[in-house]
Amino acid sequence: MSSISKSDIDKNFGKILRDFRIENKLTQEQLSEKLGISLKYISRIENGNSGVKTQTLINYMNILGITPNIIYAPFITNEKATKNIEICEKLSSLSDEKKDFINSMIDLVKNLN
């Protein structure tokens, strides 16, 4: 397995965080207020020029509705993990009603044992 550079991770995280901020119709300034971090730090993160602290990343994810799979999927190569990510991505595109139905079906299948 090839090594993943910190720069690659920072750039990927920055792009995802920027895309979700825009999707949520927030300016960098509005997001900096919600996160309690500087506008300059938001800009550096989104441009891939700075890493993001774990606490800040979790706050980003909570504010913008980002799941861990979205953040980490591009770097995961383990076949079992990528299969789980693929299933989660398919589920995330479903309506809440369909997600509830699938969740009920999974519970039924688990209880068959």
A tleap script that builds the chain and sets N, CA, C and O, in Angstrom:
source leaprc.protein.ff14SB
mol = sequence {
  NMET SER SER ILE SER LYS SER ASP ILE ASP
  LYS ASN PHE GLY LYS ILE LEU ARG ASP PHE
  ARG ILE GLU ASN LYS LEU THR GLN GLU GLN
  LEU SER GLU LYS LEU GLY ILE SER LEU LYS
  TYR ILE SER ARG ILE GLU ASN GLY ASN SER
  GLY VAL LYS THR GLN THR LEU ILE ASN TYR
  MET ASN ILE LEU GLY ILE THR PRO ASN ILE
  ILE TYR ALA PRO PHE ILE THR ASN GLU LYS
  ALA THR LYS ASN ILE GLU ILE CYS GLU LYS
  LEU SER SER LEU SER ASP GLU LYS LYS ASP
  PHE ILE ASN SER MET ILE ASP LEU VAL LYS
  ASN LEU CASN
}
set mol.1.N position { 0.847 -1.187 0.000 }
set mol.1.CA position { 0.000 0.000 0.000 }
set mol.1.C position { 0.888 1.244 0.000 }
set mol.1.O position { 1.835 1.345 0.781 }
set mol.2.N position { 0.576 2.168 -0.867 }
set mol.2.CA position { 1.372 3.392 -0.933 }
set mol.2.C position { 0.989 4.339 0.202 }
set mol.2.O position { -0.143 4.343 0.686 }
set mol.3.N position { 1.950 5.120 0.597 }
set mol.3.CA position { 1.744 6.063 1.684 }
set mol.3.C position { 0.947 7.278 1.191 }
set mol.3.O position { 1.118 7.739 0.062 }
set mol.4.N position { 0.101 7.763 2.041 }
set mol.4.CA position { -0.719 8.933 1.720 }
set mol.4.C position { -0.070 10.140 2.384 }
set mol.4.O position { 0.228 10.114 3.578 }
set mol.5.N position { 0.145 11.188 1.614 }
set mol.5.CA position { 0.809 12.359 2.178 }
set mol.5.C position { -0.178 13.236 2.954 }
set mol.5.O position { -1.379 13.251 2.685 }
set mol.6.N position { 0.367 13.951 3.907 }
set mol.6.CA position { -0.435 14.893 4.684 }
set mol.6.C position { -1.035 15.941 3.753 }
set mol.6.O position { -2.171 16.371 3.948 }
set mol.7.N position { -0.284 16.345 2.758 }
set mol.7.CA position { -0.755 17.338 1.794 }
set mol.7.C position { -1.985 16.825 1.033 }
set mol.7.O position { -2.945 17.567 0.823 }
set mol.8.N position { -1.948 15.547 0.621 }
set mol.8.CA position { -3.099 14.952 -0.074 }
set mol.8.C position { -4.336 14.951 0.825 }
set mol.8.O position { -5.443 15.265 0.388 }
set mol.9.N position { -4.122 14.594 2.075 }
set mol.9.CA position { -5.235 14.561 3.033 }
set mol.9.C position { -5.786 15.966 3.240 }
set mol.9.O position { -7.000 16.168 3.191 }
set mol.10.N position { -4.907 16.938 3.472 }
set mol.10.CA position { -5.345 18.317 3.703 }
set mol.10.C position { -6.133 18.858 2.513 }
set mol.10.O position { -7.166 19.502 2.691 }
set mol.11.N position { -5.646 18.596 1.303 }
set mol.11.CA position { -6.333 19.083 0.102 }
set mol.11.C position { -7.699 18.428 -0.059 }
set mol.11.O position { -8.673 19.098 -0.402 }
set mol.12.N position { -7.775 17.125 0.186 }
set mol.12.CA position { -9.047 16.415 0.065 }
set mol.12.C position { -10.048 16.905 1.105 }
set mol.12.O position { -11.197 17.199 0.776 }
set mol.13.N position { -9.612 16.991 2.360 }
set mol.13.CA position { -10.487 17.487 3.409 }
set mol.13.C position { -10.978 18.893 3.068 }
set mol.13.O position { -12.166 19.190 3.197 }
set mol.14.N position { -10.064 19.750 2.637 }
set mol.14.CA position { -10.424 21.130 2.315 }
set mol.14.C position { -11.487 21.212 1.241 }
set mol.14.O position { -12.435 21.989 1.358 }
set mol.15.N position { -11.335 20.406 0.184 }
set mol.15.CA position { -12.313 20.420 -0.904 }
set mol.15.C position { -13.680 19.943 -0.417 }
set mol.15.O position { -14.700 20.553 -0.736 }
set mol.16.N position { -13.704 18.869 0.345 }
set mol.16.CA position { -14.971 18.346 0.863 }
set mol.16.C position { -15.632 19.370 1.780 }
set mol.16.O position { -16.829 19.630 1.665 }
set mol.17.N position { -14.859 19.945 2.681 }
set mol.17.CA position { -15.423 20.908 3.632 }
set mol.17.C position { -15.948 22.146 2.906 }
set mol.17.O position { -17.012 22.660 3.250 }
set mol.18.N position { -15.210 22.626 1.908 }
set mol.18.CA position { -15.668 23.772 1.118 }
set mol.18.C position { -16.965 23.425 0.367 }
set mol.18.O position { -17.927 24.193 0.389 }
set mol.19.N position { -16.979 22.254 -0.301 }
set mol.19.CA position { -18.168 21.849 -1.055 }
set mol.19.C position { -19.404 21.758 -0.160 }
set mol.19.O position { -20.485 22.199 -0.549 }
set mol.20.N position { -19.249 21.192 1.029 }
set mol.20.CA position { -20.385 21.075 1.944 }
set mol.20.C position { -20.797 22.436 2.509 }
set mol.20.O position { -21.982 22.684 2.728 }
set mol.21.N position { -19.817 23.319 2.745 }
set mol.21.CA position { -20.161 24.666 3.216 }
set mol.21.C position { -21.011 25.373 2.169 }
set mol.21.O position { -22.024 25.992 2.493 }
set mol.22.N position { -20.598 25.276 0.929 }
set mol.22.CA position { -21.340 25.916 -0.166 }
set mol.22.C position { -22.716 25.270 -0.317 }
set mol.22.O position { -23.716 25.966 -0.493 }
set mol.23.N position { -22.764 23.945 -0.249 }
set mol.23.CA position { -24.044 23.228 -0.346 }
set mol.23.C position { -25.006 23.665 0.761 }
set mol.23.O position { -26.217 23.723 0.552 }
set mol.24.N position { -24.457 23.972 1.937 }
set mol.24.CA position { -25.265 24.432 3.066 }
set mol.24.C position { -25.517 25.939 3.038 }
set mol.24.O position { -26.080 26.502 3.977 }
set mol.25.N position { -25.088 26.587 1.942 }
set mol.25.CA position { -25.308 28.022 1.724 }
set mol.25.C position { -24.752 28.883 2.856 }
set mol.25.O position { -25.397 29.819 3.329 }
set mol.26.N position { -23.543 28.537 3.271 }
set mol.26.CA position { -22.866 29.317 4.305 }
set mol.26.C position { -21.633 29.984 3.705 }
set mol.26.O position { -20.927 29.390 2.891 }
set mol.27.N position { -21.388 31.204 4.110 }
set mol.27.CA position { -20.139 31.861 3.737 }
set mol.27.C position { -19.054 31.380 4.694 }
set mol.27.O position { -19.350 30.798 5.738 }
set mol.28.N position { -17.809 31.625 4.335 }
set mol.28.CA position { -16.725 31.298 5.255 }
set mol.28.C position { -16.889 32.055 6.564 }
set mol.28.O position { -16.616 31.518 7.637 }
set mol.29.N position { -17.330 33.288 6.473 }
set mol.29.CA position { -17.523 34.101 7.684 }
set mol.29.C position { -18.600 33.501 8.590 }
set mol.29.O position { -18.410 33.414 9.804 }
set mol.30.N position { -19.719 33.090 8.012 }
set mol.30.CA position { -20.793 32.488 8.803 }
set mol.30.C position { -20.313 31.201 9.464 }
set mol.30.O position { -20.610 30.940 10.629 }
set mol.31.N position { -19.567 30.401 8.705 }
set mol.31.CA position { -19.069 29.144 9.256 }
set mol.31.C position { -18.044 29.395 10.353 }
set mol.31.O position { -18.024 28.680 11.355 }
set mol.32.N position { -17.196 30.400 10.177 }
set mol.32.CA position { -16.194 30.690 11.204 }
set mol.32.C position { -16.875 31.070 12.516 }
set mol.32.O position { -16.394 30.721 13.594 }
set mol.33.N position { -17.998 31.789 12.421 }
set mol.33.CA position { -18.751 32.146 13.629 }
set mol.33.C position { -19.343 30.900 14.284 }
set mol.33.O position { -19.285 30.753 15.505 }
set mol.34.N position { -19.908 30.008 13.484 }
set mol.34.CA position { -20.506 28.784 14.030 }
set mol.34.C position { -19.453 27.878 14.666 }
set mol.34.O position { -19.703 27.252 15.696 }
set mol.35.N position { -18.269 27.814 14.042 }
set mol.35.CA position { -17.209 26.951 14.543 }
set mol.35.C position { -16.384 27.602 15.651 }
set mol.35.O position { -15.709 26.916 16.419 }
set mol.36.N position { -16.444 28.927 15.726 }
set mol.36.CA position { -15.634 29.629 16.718 }
set mol.36.C position { -14.157 29.622 16.363 }
set mol.36.O position { -13.294 29.597 17.240 }
set mol.37.N position { -13.875 29.646 15.050 }
set mol.37.CA position { -12.492 29.713 14.592 }
set mol.37.C position { -12.362 30.875 13.617 }
set mol.37.O position { -13.361 31.396 13.121 }
set mol.38.N position { -11.127 31.275 13.347 }
set mol.38.CA position { -10.921 32.459 12.517 }
set mol.38.C position { -11.255 32.194 11.051 }
set mol.38.O position { -11.173 31.067 10.563 }
set mol.39.N position { -11.629 33.259 10.378 }
set mol.39.CA position { -11.907 33.218 8.946 }
set mol.39.C position { -10.649 32.787 8.188 }
set mol.39.O position { -10.730 32.044 7.210 }
set mol.40.N position { -9.500 33.253 8.641 }
set mol.40.CA position { -8.229 32.908 8.004 }
set mol.40.C position { -7.977 31.393 8.090 }
set mol.40.O position { -7.505 30.788 7.128 }
set mol.41.N position { -8.289 30.790 9.234 }
set mol.41.CA position { -8.106 29.342 9.413 }
set mol.41.C position { -9.050 28.577 8.482 }
set mol.41.O position { -8.648 27.585 7.874 }
set mol.42.N position { -10.304 29.034 8.368 }
set mol.42.CA position { -11.265 28.404 7.443 }
set mol.42.C position { -10.688 28.432 6.028 }
set mol.42.O position { -10.708 27.420 5.328 }
set mol.43.N position { -10.188 29.563 5.617 }
set mol.43.CA position { -9.628 29.715 4.276 }
set mol.43.C position { -8.439 28.773 4.067 }
set mol.43.O position { -8.341 28.127 3.024 }
set mol.44.N position { -7.547 28.691 5.036 }
set mol.44.CA position { -6.378 27.811 4.920 }
set mol.44.C position { -6.808 26.351 4.840 }
set mol.44.O position { -6.233 25.582 4.069 }
set mol.45.N position { -7.815 25.957 5.627 }
set mol.45.CA position { -8.316 24.577 5.586 }
set mol.45.C position { -8.894 24.281 4.210 }
set mol.45.O position { -8.533 23.283 3.585 }
set mol.46.N position { -9.793 25.143 3.732 }
set mol.46.CA position { -10.478 24.905 2.474 }
set mol.46.C position { -9.533 24.908 1.273 }
set mol.46.O position { -9.801 24.247 0.270 }
set mol.47.N position { -8.440 25.642 1.371 }
set mol.47.CA position { -7.459 25.669 0.286 }
set mol.47.C position { -6.430 24.540 0.395 }
set mol.47.O position { -5.543 24.415 -0.449 }
set mol.48.N position { -6.558 23.723 1.442 }
set mol.48.CA position { -5.634 22.613 1.627 }
set mol.48.C position { -4.272 23.036 2.117 }
set mol.48.O position { -3.310 22.273 2.024 }
set mol.49.N position { -4.177 24.256 2.643 }
set mol.49.CA position { -2.906 24.783 3.123 }
set mol.49.C position { -2.679 24.544 4.604 }
set mol.49.O position { -1.621 24.874 5.141 }
set mol.50.N position { -3.669 23.971 5.257 }
set mol.50.CA position { -3.550 23.716 6.685 }
set mol.50.C position { -4.332 22.456 7.024 }
set mol.50.O position { -5.399 22.203 6.466 }
set mol.51.N position { -3.793 21.680 7.936 }
set mol.51.CA position { -4.534 20.536 8.440 }
set mol.51.C position { -5.653 21.027 9.330 }
set mol.51.O position { -5.690 22.194 9.718 }
set mol.52.N position { -6.553 20.136 9.646 }
set mol.52.CA position { -7.670 20.505 10.502 }
set mol.52.C position { -7.595 19.664 11.778 }
set mol.52.O position { -7.430 18.446 11.723 }
set mol.53.N position { -7.718 20.326 12.909 }
set mol.53.CA position { -7.687 19.617 14.184 }
set mol.53.C position { -8.899 18.693 14.273 }
set mol.53.O position { -9.953 18.989 13.711 }
set mol.54.N position { -8.747 17.585 14.972 }
set mol.54.CA position { -9.825 16.604 15.093 }
set mol.54.C position { -11.097 17.240 15.645 }
set mol.54.O position { -12.182 17.006 15.112 }
set mol.55.N position { -10.981 18.033 16.692 }
set mol.55.CA position { -12.153 18.682 17.289 }
set mol.55.C position { -12.836 19.589 16.269 }
set mol.55.O position { -14.064 19.608 16.185 }
set mol.56.N position { -12.064 20.328 15.504 }
set mol.56.CA position { -12.619 21.217 14.481 }
set mol.56.C position { -13.283 20.406 13.381 }
set mol.56.O position { -14.352 20.778 12.896 }
set mol.57.N position { -12.659 19.298 12.983 }
set mol.57.CA position { -13.248 18.440 11.948 }
set mol.57.C position { -14.592 17.885 12.399 }
set mol.57.O position { -15.550 17.874 11.626 }
set mol.58.N position { -14.669 17.431 13.625 }
set mol.58.CA position { -15.933 16.900 14.146 }
set mol.58.C position { -16.992 17.997 14.187 }
set mol.58.O position { -18.149 17.749 13.846 }
set mol.59.N position { -16.613 19.199 14.597 }
set mol.59.CA position { -17.562 20.312 14.609 }
set mol.59.C position { -18.036 20.637 13.192 }
set mol.59.O position { -19.223 20.878 12.975 }
set mol.60.N position { -17.119 20.644 12.235 }
set mol.60.CA position { -17.469 20.838 10.820 }
set mol.60.C position { -18.516 19.790 10.412 }
set mol.60.O position { -19.554 20.119 9.838 }
set mol.61.N position { -18.219 18.538 10.718 }
set mol.61.CA position { -19.088 17.436 10.311 }
set mol.61.C position { -20.483 17.584 10.913 }
set mol.61.O position { -21.482 17.337 10.236 }
set mol.62.N position { -20.554 17.983 12.167 }
set mol.62.CA position { -21.856 18.168 12.814 }
set mol.62.C position { -22.628 19.346 12.228 }
set mol.62.O position { -23.835 19.247 12.005 }
set mol.63.N position { -21.954 20.436 11.982 }
set mol.63.CA position { -22.620 21.632 11.449 }
set mol.63.C position { -23.077 21.416 10.015 }
set mol.63.O position { -24.173 21.835 9.641 }
set mol.64.N position { -22.235 20.757 9.200 }
set mol.64.CA position { -22.524 20.631 7.775 }
set mol.64.C position { -23.169 19.297 7.386 }
set mol.64.O position { -23.518 19.099 6.222 }
set mol.65.N position { -23.330 18.380 8.346 }
set mol.65.CA position { -23.961 17.092 8.041 }
set mol.65.C position { -23.083 16.166 7.216 }
set mol.65.O position { -23.565 15.502 6.298 }
set mol.66.N position { -21.813 16.119 7.535 }
set mol.66.CA position { -20.862 15.286 6.802 }
set mol.66.C position { -20.611 14.005 7.597 }
set mol.66.O position { -20.334 14.060 8.796 }
set mol.67.N position { -20.709 12.861 6.935 }
set mol.67.CA position { -20.423 11.596 7.609 }
set mol.67.C position { -18.934 11.254 7.470 }
set mol.67.O position { -18.271 11.714 6.541 }
set mol.68.N position { -18.421 10.452 8.391 }
set mol.68.CA position { -17.002 10.071 8.312 }
set mol.68.C position { -16.640 9.409 6.977 }
set mol.68.O position { -15.540 9.615 6.464 }
set mol.69.N position { -17.551 8.623 6.417 }
set mol.69.CA position { -17.252 7.969 5.143 }
set mol.69.C position { -16.898 8.980 4.061 }
set mol.69.O position { -15.996 8.742 3.258 }
set mol.70.N position { -17.590 10.084 4.036 }
set mol.70.CA position { -17.337 11.099 3.012 }
set mol.70.C position { -15.926 11.659 3.176 }
set mol.70.O position { -15.221 11.882 2.192 }
set mol.71.N position { -15.530 11.877 4.394 }
set mol.71.CA position { -14.214 12.452 4.674 }
set mol.71.C position { -13.085 11.461 4.367 }
set mol.71.O position { -12.085 11.824 3.747 }
set mol.72.N position { -13.250 10.220 4.803 }
set mol.72.CA position { -12.143 9.272 4.748 }
set mol.72.C position { -12.160 8.303 3.569 }
set mol.72.O position { -11.133 7.688 3.283 }
set mol.73.N position { -13.276 8.145 2.881 }
set mol.73.CA position { -13.396 7.147 1.806 }
set mol.73.C position { -12.286 7.213 0.754 }
set mol.73.O position { -11.798 6.165 0.331 }
set mol.74.N position { -11.871 8.408 0.318 }
set mol.74.CA position { -10.843 8.440 -0.729 }
set mol.74.C position { -9.506 7.798 -0.323 }
set mol.74.O position { -8.682 7.496 -1.186 }
set mol.75.N position { -9.291 7.592 0.965 }
set mol.75.CA position { -8.020 7.071 1.440 }
set mol.75.C position { -8.086 5.619 1.891 }
set mol.75.O position { -7.062 5.040 2.254 }
set mol.76.N position { -9.266 5.025 1.874 }
set mol.76.CA position { -9.443 3.663 2.365 }
set mol.76.C position { -9.266 2.673 1.214 }
set mol.76.O position { -9.907 2.798 0.170 }
set mol.77.N position { -8.393 1.695 1.416 }
set mol.77.CA position { -8.134 0.700 0.384 }
set mol.77.C position { -8.519 -0.718 0.818 }
set mol.77.O position { -8.584 -1.616 -0.022 }
set mol.78.N position { -8.770 -0.929 2.086 }
set mol.78.CA position { -9.163 -2.241 2.581 }
set mol.78.C position { -10.481 -2.655 1.923 }
set mol.78.O position { -11.463 -1.914 1.971 }
set mol.79.N position { -10.498 -3.843 1.309 }
set mol.79.CA position { -11.662 -4.283 0.529 }
set mol.79.C position { -12.944 -4.360 1.366 }
set mol.79.O position { -14.003 -3.924 0.915 }
set mol.80.N position { -12.854 -4.903 2.562 }
set mol.80.CA position { -14.030 -5.007 3.427 }
set mol.80.C position { -14.551 -3.614 3.797 }
set mol.80.O position { -15.758 -3.371 3.787 }
set mol.81.N position { -13.645 -2.722 4.117 }
set mol.81.CA position { -14.040 -1.362 4.482 }
set mol.81.C position { -14.645 -0.627 3.288 }
set mol.81.O position { -15.633 0.092 3.437 }
set mol.82.N position { -14.056 -0.805 2.104 }
set mol.82.CA position { -14.597 -0.107 0.930 }
set mol.82.C position { -15.979 -0.636 0.562 }
set mol.82.O position { -16.822 0.113 0.071 }
set mol.83.N position { -16.209 -1.920 0.796 }
set mol.83.CA position { -17.545 -2.484 0.541 }
set mol.83.C position { -18.568 -1.856 1.491 }
set mol.83.O position { -19.681 -1.525 1.080 }
set mol.84.N position { -18.191 -1.694 2.752 }
set mol.84.CA position { -19.088 -1.056 3.724 }
set mol.84.C position { -19.353 0.401 3.357 }
set mol.84.O position { -20.474 0.889 3.498 }
set mol.85.N position { -18.323 1.088 2.888 }
set mol.85.CA position { -18.482 2.479 2.465 }
set mol.85.C position { -19.435 2.554 1.273 }
set mol.85.O position { -20.291 3.436 1.210 }
set mol.86.N position { -19.283 1.630 0.338 }
set mol.86.CA position { -20.146 1.612 -0.842 }
set mol.86.C position { -21.618 1.444 -0.442 }
set mol.86.O position { -22.495 2.117 -0.983 }
set mol.87.N position { -21.875 0.554 0.498 }
set mol.87.CA position { -23.242 0.343 0.978 }
set mol.87.C position { -23.763 1.613 1.648 }
set mol.87.O position { -24.898 2.025 1.407 }
set mol.88.N position { -22.944 2.225 2.481 }
set mol.88.CA position { -23.356 3.457 3.156 }
set mol.88.C position { -23.656 4.575 2.163 }
set mol.88.O position { -24.606 5.335 2.355 }
set mol.89.N position { -22.860 4.681 1.110 }
set mol.89.CA position { -23.091 5.720 0.100 }
set mol.89.C position { -24.416 5.488 -0.615 }
set mol.89.O position { -25.150 6.436 -0.896 }
set mol.90.N position { -24.718 4.235 -0.907 }
set mol.90.CA position { -26.002 3.931 -1.553 }
set mol.90.C position { -27.162 4.282 -0.624 }
set mol.90.O position { -28.167 4.844 -1.058 }
set mol.91.N position { -27.012 3.946 0.653 }
set mol.91.CA position { -28.068 4.255 1.625 }
set mol.91.C position { -28.258 5.759 1.789 }
set mol.91.O position { -29.384 6.234 1.935 }
set mol.92.N position { -27.167 6.500 1.765 }
set mol.92.CA position { -27.276 7.947 2.009 }
set mol.92.C position { -28.066 8.659 0.920 }
set mol.92.O position { -28.588 9.751 1.146 }
set mol.93.N position { -28.159 8.055 -0.253 }
set mol.93.CA position { -28.911 8.694 -1.339 }
set mol.93.C position { -30.410 8.433 -1.257 }
set mol.93.O position { -31.180 8.998 -2.033 }
set mol.94.N position { -30.829 7.582 -0.325 }
set mol.94.CA position { -32.251 7.249 -0.190 }
set mol.94.C position { -32.983 8.281 0.663 }
set mol.94.O position { -32.375 9.011 1.446 }
set mol.95.N position { -34.297 8.323 0.493 }
set mol.95.CA position { -35.126 9.188 1.340 }
set mol.95.C position { -35.099 8.664 2.772 }
set mol.95.O position { -34.748 7.507 3.006 }
set mol.96.N position { -35.467 9.507 3.725 }
set mol.96.CA position { -35.511 9.087 5.126 }
set mol.96.C position { -36.476 7.913 5.315 }
set mol.96.O position { -36.214 7.007 6.106 }
set mol.97.N position { -37.577 7.936 4.591 }
set mol.97.CA position { -38.565 6.858 4.696 }
set mol.97.C position { -37.957 5.523 4.247 }
set mol.97.O position { -38.151 4.493 4.893 }
set mol.98.N position { -37.226 5.557 3.144 }
set mol.98.CA position { -36.591 4.336 2.642 }
set mol.98.C position { -35.468 3.882 3.561 }
set mol.98.O position { -35.253 2.682 3.731 }
set mol.99.N position { -34.751 4.827 4.153 }
set mol.99.CA position { -33.701 4.473 5.111 }
set mol.99.C position { -34.312 3.760 6.311 }
set mol.99.O position { -33.770 2.761 6.784 }
set mol.100.N position { -35.446 4.274 6.807 }
set mol.100.CA position { -36.124 3.629 7.936 }
set mol.100.C position { -36.542 2.209 7.576 }
set mol.100.O position { -36.407 1.292 8.386 }
set mol.101.N position { -37.050 2.031 6.358 }
set mol.101.CA position { -37.464 0.705 5.896 }
set mol.101.C position { -36.267 -0.245 5.847 }
set mol.101.O position { -36.339 -1.364 6.355 }
set mol.102.N position { -35.176 0.198 5.241 }
set mol.102.CA position { -33.971 -0.635 5.137 }
set mol.102.C position { -33.450 -0.969 6.535 }
set mol.102.O position { -33.039 -2.101 6.788 }
set mol.103.N position { -33.464 -0.005 7.429 }
set mol.103.CA position { -33.013 -0.230 8.796 }
set mol.103.C position { -33.859 -1.299 9.478 }
set mol.103.O position { -33.328 -2.148 10.193 }
set mol.104.N position { -35.160 -1.262 9.262 }
set mol.104.CA position { -36.054 -2.281 9.820 }
set mol.104.C position { -35.743 -3.651 9.236 }
set mol.104.O position { -35.748 -4.649 9.957 }
set mol.105.N position { -35.472 -3.707 7.938 }
set mol.105.CA position { -35.135 -4.977 7.284 }
set mol.105.C position { -33.829 -5.545 7.841 }
set mol.105.O position { -33.710 -6.752 8.052 }
set mol.106.N position { -32.872 -4.683 8.071 }
set mol.106.CA position { -31.592 -5.147 8.647 }
set mol.106.C position { -31.827 -5.721 10.032 }
set mol.106.O position { -31.267 -6.764 10.370 }
set mol.107.N position { -32.652 -5.052 10.846 }
set mol.107.CA position { -32.973 -5.558 12.178 }
set mol.107.C position { -33.633 -6.921 12.093 }
set mol.107.O position { -33.324 -7.811 12.885 }
set mol.108.N position { -34.543 -7.096 11.138 }
set mol.108.CA position { -35.210 -8.397 10.952 }
set mol.108.C position { -34.209 -9.481 10.597 }
set mol.108.O position { -34.242 -10.569 11.172 }
set mol.109.N position { -33.325 -9.196 9.660 }
set mol.109.CA position { -32.332 -10.166 9.225 }
set mol.109.C position { -31.385 -10.527 10.380 }
set mol.109.O position { -31.046 -11.696 10.564 }
set mol.110.N position { -30.963 -9.528 11.148 }
set mol.110.CA position { -30.072 -9.782 12.290 }
set mol.110.C position { -30.743 -10.689 13.315 }
set mol.110.O position { -30.084 -11.517 13.945 }
set mol.111.N position { -32.049 -10.533 13.479 }
set mol.111.CA position { -32.767 -11.316 14.484 }
set mol.111.C position { -33.123 -12.723 14.011 }
set mol.111.O position { -33.649 -13.510 14.798 }
set mol.112.N position { -32.854 -13.062 12.756 }
set mol.112.CA position { -33.127 -14.407 12.236 }
set mol.112.C position { -32.189 -15.436 12.812 }
set mol.112.O position { -32.528 -16.618 12.866 }
set mol.113.N position { -31.030 -15.020 13.238 }
set mol.113.CA position { -30.022 -15.957 13.762 }
set mol.113.C position { -30.487 -16.540 15.023 }
set mol.113.O position { -29.784 -17.352 15.624 }
savepdb mol mol.pdb
quit
